[in-house]
Amino acid sequence: MEITRENIRLALYITGPLVLASYAFGLSRMENPNDLWGGIPESWRTLNVMCMFIAATGFLIMWWFFLYRWDSAVVETVQWPWGEGNSGGHARLMLAFLLVTIPSMFWLELTALHIRTDGNWTQWLVIGNLWLVCLGNILLGLFAWSAHQQGIASHSIWPVLGSLMLAIQVIINDGILWNLKYPW
């Protein structure tokens, strides 16, 4: 199956709202939603929430440039920084975006499962899930960097900045700090 810009848009129109719905649904079922903060000190929480909005803005910057602003034929030519060729860009982009959105739909429920069961195996489900999102963010950043290096458009630095904005929350706050601070 050929992956097109329209396929990616459709996938994100489905998975994006599902991420938000999973949070709303999951929070409504939690006895104590504050348990989700784990070991994150209360004094850090305002900054962390601000980083969530910065991350969402970064995601939307990449979404906009990759899927609306730039010419579809040009996006199709983007390779990973180590790759060669002139096709497959949309397939790479789909992989990266879905590695961010799909695991994000399951983080809250997996964390709630760990809180309920406190099993060692559930800890690794949560950590692995968060690291999949980190991998997706890294791939989006590499894709953006490659597009910038190829000079595919005049404002090619914006998706690179968007991936860095997303990385503040996804990699630093969730993938590293939250995992280190959580009372496993």
CNS distance restraints for C-alpha pairs under 8 A (distance, minus, plus):
assign (resid   2 and name CA) (resid  91 and name CA) 7.91 0.50 0.50
assign (resid   3 and name CA) (resid   7 and name CA) 6.06 0.50 0.50
assign (resid   3 and name CA) (resid   8 and name CA) 7.40 0.50 0.50
assign (resid   3 and name CA) (resid  90 and name CA) 5.83 0.50 0.50
assign (resid   3 and name CA) (resid  91 and name CA) 5.43 0.50 0.50
assign (resid   3 and name CA) (resid  94 and name CA) 7.69 0.50 0.50
assign (resid   4 and name CA) (resid   8 and name CA) 6.55 0.50 0.50
assign (resid   4 and name CA) (resid  90 and name CA) 5.86 0.50 0.50
assign (resid   4 and name CA) (resid  91 and name CA) 7.63 0.50 0.50
assign (resid   5 and name CA) (resid   9 and name CA) 6.22 0.50 0.50
assign (resid   5 and name CA) (resid  67 and name CA) 6.25 0.50 0.50
assign (resid   5 and name CA) (resid  72 and name CA) 6.63 0.50 0.50
assign (resid   5 and name CA) (resid  90 and name CA) 6.38 0.50 0.50
assign (resid   6 and name CA) (resid  10 and name CA) 6.08 0.50 0.50
assign (resid   7 and name CA) (resid  11 and name CA) 6.10 0.50 0.50
assign (resid   8 and name CA) (resid  12 and name CA) 6.14 0.50 0.50
assign (resid   8 and name CA) (resid  67 and name CA) 7.88 0.50 0.50
assign (resid   8 and name CA) (resid  90 and name CA) 7.57 0.50 0.50
assign (resid   8 and name CA) (resid  93 and name CA) 7.83 0.50 0.50
assign (resid   8 and name CA) (resid  94 and name CA) 5.68 0.50 0.50
assign (resid   9 and name CA) (resid  13 and name CA) 6.01 0.50 0.50
assign (resid   9 and name CA) (resid  67 and name CA) 7.00 0.50 0.50
assign (resid  10 and name CA) (resid  14 and name CA) 6.28 0.50 0.50
assign (resid  11 and name CA) (resid  15 and name CA) 6.01 0.50 0.50
assign (resid  11 and name CA) (resid  98 and name CA) 7.92 0.50 0.50
assign (resid  12 and name CA) (resid  16 and name CA) 5.27 0.50 0.50
assign (resid  12 and name CA) (resid  97 and name CA) 7.78 0.50 0.50
assign (resid  12 and name CA) (resid  98 and name CA) 7.85 0.50 0.50
assign (resid  12 and name CA) (resid 101 and name CA) 7.83 0.50 0.50
assign (resid  13 and name CA) (resid  17 and name CA) 6.75 0.50 0.50
assign (resid  14 and name CA) (resid  18 and name CA) 6.40 0.50 0.50
assign (resid  15 and name CA) (resid  19 and name CA) 6.16 0.50 0.50
assign (resid  15 and name CA) (resid  98 and name CA) 7.95 0.50 0.50
assign (resid  15 and name CA) (resid 101 and name CA) 6.03 0.50 0.50
assign (resid  15 and name CA) (resid 102 and name CA) 6.60 0.50 0.50
assign (resid  15 and name CA) (resid 105 and name CA) 7.83 0.50 0.50
assign (resid  16 and name CA) (resid  20 and name CA) 6.77 0.50 0.50
assign (resid  16 and name CA) (resid 101 and name CA) 6.47 0.50 0.50
assign (resid  17 and name CA) (resid  21 and name CA) 6.02 0.50 0.50
assign (resid  18 and name CA) (resid  22 and name CA) 5.87 0.50 0.50
assign (resid  18 and name CA) (resid 105 and name CA) 6.47 0.50 0.50
assign (resid  19 and name CA) (resid  23 and name CA) 6.46 0.50 0.50
assign (resid  19 and name CA) (resid 101 and name CA) 6.66 0.50 0.50
assign (resid  19 and name CA) (resid 102 and name CA) 7.59 0.50 0.50
assign (resid  19 and name CA) (resid 104 and name CA) 6.07 0.50 0.50
assign (resid  19 and name CA) (resid 105 and name CA) 4.42 0.50 0.50
assign (resid  20 and name CA) (resid  24 and name CA) 6.35 0.50 0.50
assign (resid  20 and name CA) (resid 105 and name CA) 7.71 0.50 0.50
assign (resid  21 and name CA) (resid  25 and name CA) 5.91 0.50 0.50
assign (resid  22 and name CA) (resid  26 and name CA) 5.73 0.50 0.50
assign (resid  22 and name CA) (resid 105 and name CA) 5.67 0.50 0.50
assign (resid  22 and name CA) (resid 106 and name CA) 7.36 0.50 0.50
assign (resid  22 and name CA) (resid 108 and name CA) 7.45 0.50 0.50
assign (resid  22 and name CA) (resid 109 and name CA) 7.91 0.50 0.50
assign (resid  23 and name CA) (resid  27 and name CA) 5.89 0.50 0.50
assign (resid  23 and name CA) (resid 105 and name CA) 7.53 0.50 0.50
assign (resid  23 and name CA) (resid 108 and name CA) 6.52 0.50 0.50
assign (resid  24 and name CA) (resid  28 and name CA) 6.17 0.50 0.50
assign (resid  25 and name CA) (resid  29 and name CA) 6.52 0.50 0.50
assign (resid  26 and name CA) (resid  30 and name CA) 6.43 0.50 0.50
assign (resid  26 and name CA) (resid 108 and name CA) 6.28 0.50 0.50
assign (resid  26 and name CA) (resid 109 and name CA) 6.18 0.50 0.50
assign (resid  27 and name CA) (resid  33 and name CA) 5.97 0.50 0.50
assign (resid  27 and name CA) (resid 108 and name CA) 7.99 0.50 0.50
assign (resid  30 and name CA) (resid 112 and name CA) 7.35 0.50 0.50
assign (resid  34 and name CA) (resid  38 and name CA) 7.66 0.50 0.50
assign (resid  35 and name CA) (resid 115 and name CA) 7.91 0.50 0.50
assign (resid  36 and name CA) (resid 108 and name CA) 7.73 0.50 0.50
assign (resid  36 and name CA) (resid 111 and name CA) 7.07 0.50 0.50
assign (resid  36 and name CA) (resid 112 and name CA) 7.64 0.50 0.50
assign (resid  37 and name CA) (resid 178 and name CA) 7.78 0.50 0.50
assign (resid  37 and name CA) (resid 182 and name CA) 7.64 0.50 0.50
assign (resid  38 and name CA) (resid 178 and name CA) 7.33 0.50 0.50
assign (resid  38 and name CA) (resid 181 and name CA) 6.76 0.50 0.50
assign (resid  38 and name CA) (resid 182 and name CA) 4.52 0.50 0.50
assign (resid  38 and name CA) (resid 183 and name CA) 6.15 0.50 0.50
assign (resid  39 and name CA) (resid 178 and name CA) 7.31 0.50 0.50
assign (resid  39 and name CA) (resid 181 and name CA) 4.57 0.50 0.50
assign (resid  39 and name CA) (resid 182 and name CA) 4.60 0.50 0.50
assign (resid  39 and name CA) (resid 183 and name CA) 5.93 0.50 0.50
assign (resid  40 and name CA) (resid  44 and name CA) 6.71 0.50 0.50
assign (resid  40 and name CA) (resid  45 and name CA) 7.17 0.50 0.50
assign (resid  40 and name CA) (resid 178 and name CA) 6.62 0.50 0.50
assign (resid  40 and name CA) (resid 181 and name CA) 5.94 0.50 0.50
assign (resid  40 and name CA) (resid 182 and name CA) 7.11 0.50 0.50
assign (resid  41 and name CA) (resid  45 and name CA) 6.87 0.50 0.50
assign (resid  42 and name CA) (resid  46 and name CA) 7.98 0.50 0.50
assign (resid  44 and name CA) (resid  48 and name CA) 6.13 0.50 0.50
assign (resid  45 and name CA) (resid  49 and name CA) 6.10 0.50 0.50
assign (resid  46 and name CA) (resid  50 and name CA) 6.25 0.50 0.50
assign (resid  47 and name CA) (resid  51 and name CA) 6.20 0.50 0.50
assign (resid  48 and name CA) (resid  52 and name CA) 6.39 0.50 0.50
assign (resid  48 and name CA) (resid 169 and name CA) 7.57 0.50 0.50
assign (resid  48 and name CA) (resid 173 and name CA) 7.30 0.50 0.50
assign (resid  49 and name CA) (resid  53 and name CA) 6.74 0.50 0.50
assign (resid  50 and name CA) (resid  54 and name CA) 6.42 0.50 0.50
assign (resid  51 and name CA) (resid  55 and name CA) 5.99 0.50 0.50
assign (resid  51 and name CA) (resid 168 and name CA) 6.75 0.50 0.50
assign (resid  51 and name CA) (resid 169 and name CA) 5.73 0.50 0.50
assign (resid  52 and name CA) (resid  56 and name CA) 6.20 0.50 0.50
assign (resid  52 and name CA) (resid 169 and name CA) 5.97 0.50 0.50
assign (resid  53 and name CA) (resid  57 and name CA) 6.19 0.50 0.50
assign (resid  54 and name CA) (resid  58 and name CA) 6.24 0.50 0.50
assign (resid  54 and name CA) (resid 165 and name CA) 5.93 0.50 0.50
assign (resid  54 and name CA) (resid 166 and name CA) 6.96 0.50 0.50
assign (resid  55 and name CA) (resid  59 and name CA) 6.18 0.50 0.50
assign (resid  55 and name CA) (resid 162 and name CA) 7.79 0.50 0.50
assign (resid  55 and name CA) (resid 165 and name CA) 5.07 0.50 0.50
assign (resid  55 and name CA) (resid 166 and name CA) 3.85 0.50 0.50
assign (resid  55 and name CA) (resid 167 and name CA) 7.05 0.50 0.50
assign (resid  55 and name CA) (resid 168 and name CA) 6.81 0.50 0.50
assign (resid  55 and name CA) (resid 169 and name CA) 5.90 0.50 0.50
assign (resid  55 and name CA) (resid 170 and name CA) 7.63 0.50 0.50
assign (resid  56 and name CA) (resid  60 and name CA) 6.21 0.50 0.50
assign (resid  56 and name CA) (resid 166 and name CA) 6.72 0.50 0.50
assign (resid  57 and name CA) (resid  61 and name CA) 6.16 0.50 0.50
assign (resid  57 and name CA) (resid 162 and name CA) 7.23 0.50 0.50
assign (resid  57 and name CA) (resid 165 and name CA) 7.47 0.50 0.50
assign (resid  57 and name CA) (resid 166 and name CA) 7.73 0.50 0.50
assign (resid  58 and name CA) (resid  62 and name CA) 6.44 0.50 0.50
assign (resid  58 and name CA) (resid 159 and name CA) 7.65 0.50 0.50
assign (resid  58 and name CA) (resid 161 and name CA) 7.11 0.50 0.50
assign (resid  58 and name CA) (resid 162 and name CA) 3.67 0.50 0.50
assign (resid  58 and name CA) (resid 163 and name CA) 5.94 0.50 0.50
assign (resid  58 and name CA) (resid 164 and name CA) 7.31 0.50 0.50
assign (resid  58 and name CA) (resid 165 and name CA) 4.92 0.50 0.50
assign (resid  58 and name CA) (resid 166 and name CA) 5.17 0.50 0.50
assign (resid  59 and name CA) (resid  63 and name CA) 6.13 0.50 0.50
assign (resid  59 and name CA) (resid 162 and name CA) 6.05 0.50 0.50
assign (resid  59 and name CA) (resid 163 and name CA) 6.86 0.50 0.50
assign (resid  59 and name CA) (resid 165 and name CA) 7.82 0.50 0.50
assign (resid  59 and name CA) (resid 166 and name CA) 6.06 0.50 0.50
assign (resid  60 and name CA) (resid  64 and name CA) 5.90 0.50 0.50
assign (resid  60 and name CA) (resid 162 and name CA) 7.68 0.50 0.50
assign (resid  61 and name CA) (resid  65 and name CA) 6.26 0.50 0.50
assign (resid  61 and name CA) (resid 158 and name CA) 6.98 0.50 0.50
assign (resid  61 and name CA) (resid 159 and name CA) 6.06 0.50 0.50
assign (resid  61 and name CA) (resid 162 and name CA) 5.52 0.50 0.50
assign (resid  62 and name CA) (resid  66 and name CA) 5.82 0.50 0.50
assign (resid  62 and name CA) (resid 144 and name CA) 7.95 0.50 0.50
assign (resid  62 and name CA) (resid 158 and name CA) 7.49 0.50 0.50
assign (resid  62 and name CA) (resid 159 and name CA) 4.67 0.50 0.50
assign (resid  62 and name CA) (resid 160 and name CA) 7.94 0.50 0.50
assign (resid  62 and name CA) (resid 162 and name CA) 5.76 0.50 0.50
assign (resid  62 and name CA) (resid 163 and name CA) 7.08 0.50 0.50
assign (resid  63 and name CA) (resid  67 and name CA) 5.64 0.50 0.50
assign (resid  63 and name CA) (resid  68 and name CA) 7.51 0.50 0.50
assign (resid  64 and name CA) (resid  68 and name CA) 5.17 0.50 0.50
assign (resid  64 and name CA) (resid  69 and name CA) 6.03 0.50 0.50
assign (resid  65 and name CA) (resid  69 and name CA) 4.54 0.50 0.50
assign (resid  65 and name CA) (resid  70 and name CA) 5.62 0.50 0.50
assign (resid  65 and name CA) (resid 158 and name CA) 7.87 0.50 0.50
assign (resid  65 and name CA) (resid 159 and name CA) 6.76 0.50 0.50
assign (resid  66 and name CA) (resid  70 and name CA) 5.91 0.50 0.50
assign (resid  66 and name CA) (resid  75 and name CA) 6.73 0.50 0.50
assign (resid  66 and name CA) (resid 159 and name CA) 7.86 0.50 0.50
assign (resid  67 and name CA) (resid  72 and name CA) 7.36 0.50 0.50
assign (resid  70 and name CA) (resid  74 and name CA) 7.18 0.50 0.50
assign (resid  70 and name CA) (resid  75 and name CA) 6.87 0.50 0.50
assign (resid  70 and name CA) (resid 153 and name CA) 6.98 0.50 0.50
assign (resid  71 and name CA) (resid  75 and name CA) 6.43 0.50 0.50
assign (resid  72 and name CA) (resid  76 and name CA) 6.22 0.50 0.50
assign (resid  73 and name CA) (resid  77 and name CA) 6.85 0.50 0.50
assign (resid  74 and name CA) (resid  78 and name CA) 7.09 0.50 0.50
assign (resid  74 and name CA) (resid 152 and name CA) 6.61 0.50 0.50
assign (resid  75 and name CA) (resid  89 and name CA) 5.81 0.50 0.50
assign (resid  75 and name CA) (resid  90 and name CA) 6.83 0.50 0.50
assign (resid  75 and name CA) (resid 147 and name CA) 7.80 0.50 0.50
assign (resid  75 and name CA) (resid 152 and name CA) 7.81 0.50 0.50
assign (resid  76 and name CA) (resid  86 and name CA) 7.15 0.50 0.50
assign (resid  76 and name CA) (resid  87 and name CA) 5.31 0.50 0.50
assign (resid  76 and name CA) (resid  88 and name CA) 5.70 0.50 0.50
assign (resid  76 and name CA) (resid  89 and name CA) 4.00 0.50 0.50
assign (resid  76 and name CA) (resid  90 and name CA) 5.36 0.50 0.50
assign (resid  77 and name CA) (resid  85 and name CA) 7.26 0.50 0.50
assign (resid  77 and name CA) (resid  86 and name CA) 4.19 0.50 0.50
assign (resid  77 and name CA) (resid  87 and name CA) 4.62 0.50 0.50
assign (resid  77 and name CA) (resid  88 and name CA) 6.64 0.50 0.50
assign (resid  77 and name CA) (resid  89 and name CA) 5.41 0.50 0.50
assign (resid  78 and name CA) (resid  86 and name CA) 6.77 0.50 0.50
assign (resid  78 and name CA) (resid  87 and name CA) 7.08 0.50 0.50
assign (resid  78 and name CA) (resid  88 and name CA) 7.45 0.50 0.50
assign (resid  78 and name CA) (resid  89 and name CA) 4.86 0.50 0.50
assign (resid  78 and name CA) (resid 143 and name CA) 7.08 0.50 0.50
assign (resid  78 and name CA) (resid 146 and name CA) 6.67 0.50 0.50
assign (resid  78 and name CA) (resid 147 and name CA) 5.76 0.50 0.50
assign (resid  78 and name CA) (resid 150 and name CA) 7.70 0.50 0.50
assign (resid  79 and name CA) (resid  83 and name CA) 5.40 0.50 0.50
assign (resid  79 and name CA) (resid  84 and name CA) 6.35 0.50 0.50
assign (resid  79 and name CA) (resid  85 and name CA) 7.02 0.50 0.50
assign (resid  79 and name CA) (resid  86 and name CA) 7.24 0.50 0.50
assign (resid  79 and name CA) (resid  87 and name CA) 7.59 0.50 0.50
assign (resid  79 and name CA) (resid  88 and name CA) 7.37 0.50 0.50
assign (resid  79 and name CA) (resid  89 and name CA) 6.02 0.50 0.50
assign (resid  79 and name CA) (resid  92 and name CA) 7.85 0.50 0.50
assign (resid  79 and name CA) (resid 143 and name CA) 6.87 0.50 0.50
assign (resid  79 and name CA) (resid 146 and name CA) 6.51 0.50 0.50
assign (resid  79 and name CA) (resid 147 and name CA) 7.70 0.50 0.50
assign (resid  80 and name CA) (resid  84 and name CA) 7.89 0.50 0.50
assign (resid  80 and name CA) (resid 142 and name CA) 6.32 0.50 0.50
assign (resid  80 and name CA) (resid 143 and name CA) 5.69 0.50 0.50
assign (resid  80 and name CA) (resid 146 and name CA) 6.07 0.50 0.50
assign (resid  81 and name CA) (resid 142 and name CA) 6.58 0.50 0.50
assign (resid  81 and name CA) (resid 143 and name CA) 7.33 0.50 0.50
assign (resid  81 and name CA) (resid 145 and name CA) 7.45 0.50 0.50
assign (resid  81 and name CA) (resid 146 and name CA) 5.13 0.50 0.50
assign (resid  88 and name CA) (resid  92 and name CA) 6.42 0.50 0.50
assign (resid  89 and name CA) (resid  93 and name CA) 6.13 0.50 0.50
assign (resid  90 and name CA) (resid  94 and name CA) 5.99 0.50 0.50
assign (resid  91 and name CA) (resid  95 and name CA) 6.27 0.50 0.50
assign (resid  92 and name CA) (resid  96 and name CA) 6.30 0.50 0.50
assign (resid  92 and name CA) (resid 143 and name CA) 7.81 0.50 0.50
assign (resid  93 and name CA) (resid  97 and name CA) 6.09 0.50 0.50
assign (resid  93 and name CA) (resid 140 and name CA) 7.04 0.50 0.50
assign (resid  93 and name CA) (resid 143 and name CA) 7.31 0.50 0.50
assign (resid  94 and name CA) (resid  98 and name CA) 5.98 0.50 0.50
assign (resid  95 and name CA) (resid  99 and name CA) 6.09 0.50 0.50
assign (resid  95 and name CA) (resid 136 and name CA) 7.51 0.50 0.50
assign (resid  96 and name CA) (resid 100 and name CA) 6.63 0.50 0.50
assign (resid  96 and name CA) (resid 135 and name CA) 7.83 0.50 0.50
assign (resid  96 and name CA) (resid 136 and name CA) 4.54 0.50 0.50
assign (resid  96 and name CA) (resid 137 and name CA) 6.90 0.50 0.50
assign (resid  96 and name CA) (resid 139 and name CA) 5.41 0.50 0.50
assign (resid  96 and name CA) (resid 140 and name CA) 5.50 0.50 0.50
assign (resid  97 and name CA) (resid 101 and name CA) 6.31 0.50 0.50
assign (resid  97 and name CA) (resid 136 and name CA) 6.31 0.50 0.50
assign (resid  97 and name CA) (resid 137 and name CA) 7.84 0.50 0.50
assign (resid  97 and name CA) (resid 140 and name CA) 7.04 0.50 0.50
assign (resid  98 and name CA) (resid 102 and name CA) 5.53 0.50 0.50
assign (resid  98 and name CA) (resid 136 and name CA) 7.27 0.50 0.50
assign (resid  99 and name CA) (resid 103 and name CA) 6.45 0.50 0.50
assign (resid  99 and name CA) (resid 132 and name CA) 6.05 0.50 0.50
assign (resid  99 and name CA) (resid 133 and name CA) 5.55 0.50 0.50
assign (resid  99 and name CA) (resid 135 and name CA) 7.01 0.50 0.50
assign (resid  99 and name CA) (resid 136 and name CA) 4.49 0.50 0.50
assign (resid  99 and name CA) (resid 137 and name CA) 7.80 0.50 0.50
assign (resid 100 and name CA) (resid 104 and name CA) 6.24 0.50 0.50
assign (resid 100 and name CA) (resid 132 and name CA) 7.14 0.50 0.50
assign (resid 100 and name CA) (resid 133 and name CA) 4.42 0.50 0.50
assign (resid 100 and name CA) (resid 134 and name CA) 7.34 0.50 0.50
assign (resid 100 and name CA) (resid 135 and name CA) 7.81 0.50 0.50
assign (resid 100 and name CA) (resid 136 and name CA) 4.94 0.50 0.50
assign (resid 100 and name CA) (resid 137 and name CA) 6.40 0.50 0.50
assign (resid 101 and name CA) (resid 105 and name CA) 6.44 0.50 0.50
assign (resid 101 and name CA) (resid 133 and name CA) 7.43 0.50 0.50
assign (resid 102 and name CA) (resid 106 and name CA) 7.13 0.50 0.50
assign (resid 103 and name CA) (resid 107 and name CA) 6.35 0.50 0.50
assign (resid 103 and name CA) (resid 129 and name CA) 5.63 0.50 0.50
assign (resid 103 and name CA) (resid 130 and name CA) 7.10 0.50 0.50
assign (resid 103 and name CA) (resid 132 and name CA) 6.65 0.50 0.50
assign (resid 103 and name CA) (resid 133 and name CA) 6.18 0.50 0.50
assign (resid 104 and name CA) (resid 108 and name CA) 7.94 0.50 0.50
assign (resid 104 and name CA) (resid 129 and name CA) 7.73 0.50 0.50
assign (resid 104 and name CA) (resid 130 and name CA) 7.57 0.50 0.50
assign (resid 104 and name CA) (resid 133 and name CA) 6.77 0.50 0.50
assign (resid 106 and name CA) (resid 110 and name CA) 5.98 0.50 0.50
assign (resid 106 and name CA) (resid 129 and name CA) 7.61 0.50 0.50
assign (resid 107 and name CA) (resid 111 and name CA) 6.08 0.50 0.50
assign (resid 107 and name CA) (resid 126 and name CA) 6.41 0.50 0.50
assign (resid 107 and name CA) (resid 129 and name CA) 6.50 0.50 0.50
assign (resid 107 and name CA) (resid 130 and name CA) 6.97 0.50 0.50
assign (resid 108 and name CA) (resid 112 and name CA) 6.09 0.50 0.50
assign (resid 109 and name CA) (resid 113 and name CA) 6.08 0.50 0.50
assign (resid 110 and name CA) (resid 114 and name CA) 6.23 0.50 0.50
assign (resid 110 and name CA) (resid 122 and name CA) 7.27 0.50 0.50
assign (resid 110 and name CA) (resid 125 and name CA) 6.90 0.50 0.50
assign (resid 110 and name CA) (resid 126 and name CA) 5.74 0.50 0.50
assign (resid 111 and name CA) (resid 115 and name CA) 6.20 0.50 0.50
assign (resid 111 and name CA) (resid 122 and name CA) 7.92 0.50 0.50
assign (resid 111 and name CA) (resid 123 and name CA) 7.97 0.50 0.50
assign (resid 111 and name CA) (resid 126 and name CA) 6.02 0.50 0.50
assign (resid 112 and name CA) (resid 116 and name CA) 6.22 0.50 0.50
assign (resid 113 and name CA) (resid 117 and name CA) 6.07 0.50 0.50
assign (resid 113 and name CA) (resid 118 and name CA) 7.83 0.50 0.50
assign (resid 113 and name CA) (resid 122 and name CA) 7.08 0.50 0.50
assign (resid 114 and name CA) (resid 118 and name CA) 4.92 0.50 0.50
assign (resid 114 and name CA) (resid 119 and name CA) 6.32 0.50 0.50
assign (resid 114 and name CA) (resid 122 and name CA) 5.12 0.50 0.50
assign (resid 114 and name CA) (resid 123 and name CA) 6.25 0.50 0.50
assign (resid 114 and name CA) (resid 126 and name CA) 7.81 0.50 0.50
assign (resid 117 and name CA) (resid 122 and name CA) 7.72 0.50 0.50
assign (resid 118 and name CA) (resid 122 and name CA) 7.07 0.50 0.50
assign (resid 118 and name CA) (resid 123 and name CA) 7.68 0.50 0.50
assign (resid 118 and name CA) (resid 184 and name CA) 7.85 0.50 0.50
assign (resid 119 and name CA) (resid 123 and name CA) 6.63 0.50 0.50
assign (resid 120 and name CA) (resid 124 and name CA) 6.88 0.50 0.50
assign (resid 121 and name CA) (resid 125 and name CA) 6.52 0.50 0.50
assign (resid 122 and name CA) (resid 126 and name CA) 6.39 0.50 0.50
assign (resid 123 and name CA) (resid 127 and name CA) 6.27 0.50 0.50
assign (resid 123 and name CA) (resid 184 and name CA) 6.83 0.50 0.50
assign (resid 124 and name CA) (resid 128 and name CA) 5.72 0.50 0.50
assign (resid 125 and name CA) (resid 129 and name CA) 5.96 0.50 0.50
assign (resid 126 and name CA) (resid 130 and name CA) 6.25 0.50 0.50
assign (resid 127 and name CA) (resid 131 and name CA) 6.15 0.50 0.50
assign (resid 127 and name CA) (resid 175 and name CA) 7.55 0.50 0.50
assign (resid 127 and name CA) (resid 179 and name CA) 6.80 0.50 0.50
assign (resid 128 and name CA) (resid 132 and name CA) 6.23 0.50 0.50
assign (resid 129 and name CA) (resid 133 and name CA) 6.71 0.50 0.50
assign (resid 130 and name CA) (resid 134 and name CA) 6.39 0.50 0.50
assign (resid 130 and name CA) (resid 170 and name CA) 7.83 0.50 0.50
assign (resid 130 and name CA) (resid 174 and name CA) 6.83 0.50 0.50
assign (resid 130 and name CA) (resid 175 and name CA) 5.70 0.50 0.50
assign (resid 131 and name CA) (resid 135 and name CA) 6.11 0.50 0.50
assign (resid 131 and name CA) (resid 171 and name CA) 7.98 0.50 0.50
assign (resid 131 and name CA) (resid 175 and name CA) 5.89 0.50 0.50
assign (resid 132 and name CA) (resid 136 and name CA) 6.25 0.50 0.50
assign (resid 133 and name CA) (resid 137 and name CA) 6.24 0.50 0.50
assign (resid 133 and name CA) (resid 170 and name CA) 6.84 0.50 0.50
assign (resid 134 and name CA) (resid 138 and name CA) 6.17 0.50 0.50
assign (resid 134 and name CA) (resid 167 and name CA) 7.60 0.50 0.50
assign (resid 134 and name CA) (resid 170 and name CA) 5.85 0.50 0.50
assign (resid 134 and name CA) (resid 171 and name CA) 5.30 0.50 0.50
assign (resid 134 and name CA) (resid 175 and name CA) 6.44 0.50 0.50
assign (resid 135 and name CA) (resid 139 and name CA) 6.14 0.50 0.50
assign (resid 136 and name CA) (resid 140 and name CA) 6.16 0.50 0.50
assign (resid 137 and name CA) (resid 141 and name CA) 6.14 0.50 0.50
assign (resid 137 and name CA) (resid 163 and name CA) 6.57 0.50 0.50
assign (resid 137 and name CA) (resid 166 and name CA) 7.08 0.50 0.50
assign (resid 137 and name CA) (resid 167 and name CA) 6.47 0.50 0.50
assign (resid 137 and name CA) (resid 170 and name CA) 7.32 0.50 0.50
assign (resid 137 and name CA) (resid 171 and name CA) 7.79 0.50 0.50
assign (resid 138 and name CA) (resid 142 and name CA) 6.13 0.50 0.50
assign (resid 138 and name CA) (resid 163 and name CA) 7.77 0.50 0.50
assign (resid 138 and name CA) (resid 167 and name CA) 7.87 0.50 0.50
assign (resid 139 and name CA) (resid 143 and name CA) 6.02 0.50 0.50
assign (resid 140 and name CA) (resid 144 and name CA) 6.05 0.50 0.50
assign (resid 140 and name CA) (resid 163 and name CA) 6.40 0.50 0.50
assign (resid 141 and name CA) (resid 145 and name CA) 5.97 0.50 0.50
assign (resid 141 and name CA) (resid 159 and name CA) 7.65 0.50 0.50
assign (resid 141 and name CA) (resid 160 and name CA) 5.90 0.50 0.50
assign (resid 141 and name CA) (resid 163 and name CA) 5.01 0.50 0.50
assign (resid 141 and name CA) (resid 164 and name CA) 7.23 0.50 0.50
assign (resid 142 and name CA) (resid 146 and name CA) 6.00 0.50 0.50
assign (resid 143 and name CA) (resid 147 and name CA) 6.18 0.50 0.50
assign (resid 144 and name CA) (resid 148 and name CA) 6.15 0.50 0.50
assign (resid 144 and name CA) (resid 156 and name CA) 7.64 0.50 0.50
assign (resid 144 and name CA) (resid 157 and name CA) 7.79 0.50 0.50
assign (resid 144 and name CA) (resid 159 and name CA) 5.46 0.50 0.50
assign (resid 144 and name CA) (resid 160 and name CA) 5.09 0.50 0.50
assign (resid 144 and name CA) (resid 163 and name CA) 7.56 0.50 0.50
assign (resid 145 and name CA) (resid 149 and name CA) 6.06 0.50 0.50
assign (resid 145 and name CA) (resid 157 and name CA) 7.80 0.50 0.50
assign (resid 145 and name CA) (resid 159 and name CA) 7.97 0.50 0.50
assign (resid 145 and name CA) (resid 160 and name CA) 5.78 0.50 0.50
assign (resid 146 and name CA) (resid 150 and name CA) 6.06 0.50 0.50
assign (resid 147 and name CA) (resid 151 and name CA) 6.14 0.50 0.50
assign (resid 147 and name CA) (resid 152 and name CA) 5.78 0.50 0.50
assign (resid 147 and name CA) (resid 156 and name CA) 6.68 0.50 0.50
assign (resid 148 and name CA) (resid 152 and name CA) 6.54 0.50 0.50
assign (resid 148 and name CA) (resid 153 and name CA) 7.72 0.50 0.50
assign (resid 148 and name CA) (resid 156 and name CA) 4.84 0.50 0.50
assign (resid 148 and name CA) (resid 157 and name CA) 5.92 0.50 0.50
assign (resid 148 and name CA) (resid 160 and name CA) 7.61 0.50 0.50
assign (resid 151 and name CA) (resid 156 and name CA) 6.62 0.50 0.50
assign (resid 152 and name CA) (resid 156 and name CA) 6.75 0.50 0.50
assign (resid 156 and name CA) (resid 160 and name CA) 7.49 0.50 0.50
assign (resid 157 and name CA) (resid 161 and name CA) 6.37 0.50 0.50
assign (resid 158 and name CA) (resid 162 and name CA) 6.07 0.50 0.50
assign (resid 159 and name CA) (resid 163 and name CA) 6.09 0.50 0.50
assign (resid 160 and name CA) (resid 164 and name CA) 6.42 0.50 0.50
assign (resid 161 and name CA) (resid 165 and name CA) 6.17 0.50 0.50
assign (resid 162 and name CA) (resid 166 and name CA) 6.22 0.50 0.50
assign (resid 163 and name CA) (resid 167 and name CA) 6.03 0.50 0.50
assign (resid 164 and name CA) (resid 168 and name CA) 6.47 0.50 0.50
assign (resid 165 and name CA) (resid 169 and name CA) 7.52 0.50 0.50
assign (resid 166 and name CA) (resid 170 and name CA) 6.06 0.50 0.50
assign (resid 167 and name CA) (resid 171 and name CA) 4.94 0.50 0.50
assign (resid 167 and name CA) (resid 172 and name CA) 6.53 0.50 0.50
assign (resid 168 and name CA) (resid 172 and name CA) 5.23 0.50 0.50
assign (resid 168 and name CA) (resid 173 and name CA) 6.41 0.50 0.50
assign (resid 169 and name CA) (resid 173 and name CA) 4.77 0.50 0.50
assign (resid 169 and name CA) (resid 174 and name CA) 6.06 0.50 0.50
assign (resid 170 and name CA) (resid 174 and name CA) 5.14 0.50 0.50
assign (resid 170 and name CA) (resid 175 and name CA) 5.99 0.50 0.50
assign (resid 171 and name CA) (resid 175 and name CA) 4.56 0.50 0.50
assign (resid 171 and name CA) (resid 176 and name CA) 6.22 0.50 0.50
assign (resid 172 and name CA) (resid 176 and name CA) 5.20 0.50 0.50
assign (resid 172 and name CA) (resid 177 and name CA) 6.13 0.50 0.50
assign (resid 173 and name CA) (resid 177 and name CA) 4.96 0.50 0.50
assign (resid 173 and name CA) (resid 178 and name CA) 5.83 0.50 0.50
assign (resid 174 and name CA) (resid 178 and name CA) 4.87 0.50 0.50
assign (resid 174 and name CA) (resid 179 and name CA) 6.64 0.50 0.50
assign (resid 175 and name CA) (resid 179 and name CA) 6.18 0.50 0.50
assign (resid 176 and name CA) (resid 180 and name CA) 6.10 0.50 0.50
assign (resid 177 and name CA) (resid 181 and name CA) 5.96 0.50 0.50
assign (resid 178 and name CA) (resid 182 and name CA) 5.73 0.50 0.50
